[in-house]
Amino acid sequence: MTEQKNIAETFFEHMGDLSYPAALDLDRLNPAKPALVAVPSGYRTEDIRAKVLEAAELHKPLARRGTATIESLDSLIEWTNRHKGDGSVIFAHATDDARSLTTVIDYHLAGAPSINDDGDPLARHGKHRARYDFPLSKEWRAWSKACGAALTGPELGEFLEDRAEDVLNPTPAILGTAGSSIKIEPWETTMIELGAKLGGRFGSFASLKTLADEFKMNESTGIVAKTNRDTGETTVQFVNEHKAPDGSPISVPTLFMIAIPVFEHGPAYRLAVRIRYRRAGSGVAWILSLYNPQAAMDDAWTEALHKTREKTGLPVFDGKPET
C-alpha cells in the first residue's frame, strides 16, 4: 500500500524542480533569476522577486545609490576619496552663471562594450554620486549687483562703506610715484598697463568716498566749430565741461581696485572697477563696472578643477553624467 503524502511534504519535495533550493534564503538570492513559490494545484504561481529584494534591504541595502549634496569643494574631495574605486570619475559642468562638479563612484569601467550572455561586464549602474554646486561669493554677488546700475552719491557712498574691506588703494608703482629701486610686482604691471590702455587713473578709497559724499556739479555747454580749409567742410562739436561749484575743474578717478573671491570660500582676485558719472537732474549718477570679470571667473574655475584632479587622482570630464 502506497503511503500518501500531505500537501506540505509534496510542496517541499518539488520546490527544487520549480526554482532553486531555499528560494527565500536571502544569502543565496540571485537578483537576475525569479524567486518562485510553488503552491498546490489550482493556485497560481507568482514571481515574488521584487518583494524578496525589498525584504532583503530592510536591514542592509544590496547596492549603494543616491546623490549626496556637498557644500564645499574640500568636502567633495574628501567624500570622493572615501568612496572612489576602479571606474570612478568626476564630471565638471559650466555655464555662464553656474559651475558644478559631480562625482560618480560606480561609473562604467573603461573599455569598449562587450555583450555576452551575462550582459556587458564593464557596465555599472552609476547611481552612487555626489554633487557640489559652486556658489558665487557674497562679495562677487554684491559688486555684480551694484555694477551697471546708476547710483546716486549717497547710494555710492553707502555701498563703498559696506564694501570698504574689498577696496584696495593703488600702490606707488601704480600711481607712478615709486622710485626706480622699487620692484614692481606682476599684478602691478597688469594694472599699470590697464590704466594706460583705458586712458584712466586709479583712485584711492578715500578719494572715492569724498566724491560720493561731497561731489556737486555744474554743467556748461559750449560749441566749437571747425572748418577744413582744403574742402570747406565745417564740423560742429558740442563740448560739455563739468566743474565744481567754485569753478575749478573736477578731478575724477576713472578706475579703482578691489580684491574679492569669485566662489564662496575661494581665493581673492584683484579686479579693476571702472567708474563713470553723468549728470542726472540736479545731481550726479555714478556707474560702476567690473573690468573683464570673466577672466577671474575662468581662472577660479580652472584652479578648482586642477585642485580636484590633484587631490583625487580621478579623471575630470567636461559635461554632465548620463541620467
Summary of the structure (lengths in Angstrom):
residues: 323
radius of gyration: 35.7
end to end distance: 65.9
largest distance: 138.9
contacts: 806
relative contact order: 0.13
helix: 32%
strand: 27%
